[in-house]
Amino acid sequence: MTDRMDTPETSSQAERAYQRLRSEILHGDLMPGERLRAADLQGRFSLGLTPIREALARLSSENLVELETHRGSRVTEASLPELADLMSARRNIERLCLTAAIAHGDAAWESEIVAAMHLLSRTPLPASVGDRDSATHWEQQHRRFHFALVSACGSDWLLRFWNILADHSERYRKYRLLHHQAAQAEVRDVNAEHTALMHAMLARDAALATSLMDAHLTATENSVASLLKTYGSNV
């Protein structure tokens, strides 16, 4: 007899639960430290307990959810040490990806960078903390631009690592995006920073591009750290 966990229907439900939970964690609908009760999620998602538990286990393997023995699950906490470690790794991987992309990128790669920058520059920031839809749309365009820069690196493994680090960076950057009007967010002219990155990549200037990216990521890290120090993980 086939176990229910192995049926196509349950696998499909588990994938749906995984994608929805993952999206809510990355987009700030579920905040760091928030408790995830399987029974509550079952009712909210209209799915069975088995696919919910499978989704939570999968997210735990990605370090987006913490499984606690006899206490259920919670969204992984945000912390200053993890933020520093994450952004250090992101900068290192970014240098490798950008340098390789400059070496291998073709005209189609250049065109995607320009198109992604154009769309990002036309996308408004959220008007308030509650403006989640605008925040999600901005994040999508922002992710498209940054991925366009590294997409020609020629290494599937580098891109896998880049995507993992970008996902976790997004979880932290959400603090700054939703609170960009707060003084602690230290808002810069990000369109100008992105434009400078675009020009450096199109000019095939690896030294300048990696230097600009280091500064770009470090500035974001510093502003997020300032928000965390001021408001904590529930900012």
PEFEN-V67241 format. One line per field, one symbol per residue. ss: DSSP state (@ for helix, = for strand, . for the rest). phi: phi as a letter, one per 40 degrees, with the letter a starting at -180 (. if undefined). Layout:
ss=???
phi=???
This chain:
ss=...@@@.@@@@@@@@@@@@@@@@@@@........==.@@@@@@@@...@@@@@@@@@@@@@...====...====....@@@@@@@@@@@@@@@@@@@@@@@@@..@@@@@@@@@@@@@@@..........@@@@@@@@@@@@@@@@@@@.....@@@@@@@@@@@@@@@@@@@@@@@....@@@....@@@@@@@@@@@@@...@@@@@@@@@@@@@@@@@@@@@@@@@@@@@.
phi=.ccdcccdcccccccccccccccccccgcbcdgccbcdcccdcccfbcccccccccccccccgcbbcbdgbgbacdccacccdccdccccccccdccccccccbcbccccccccccccccccbccccacccccccccccccccdcccdcccccgbccccccdccccdcccdccddcccbcccdccfcbcccccccccdcccccfbccccccccdccccccdcccccccccbgccd
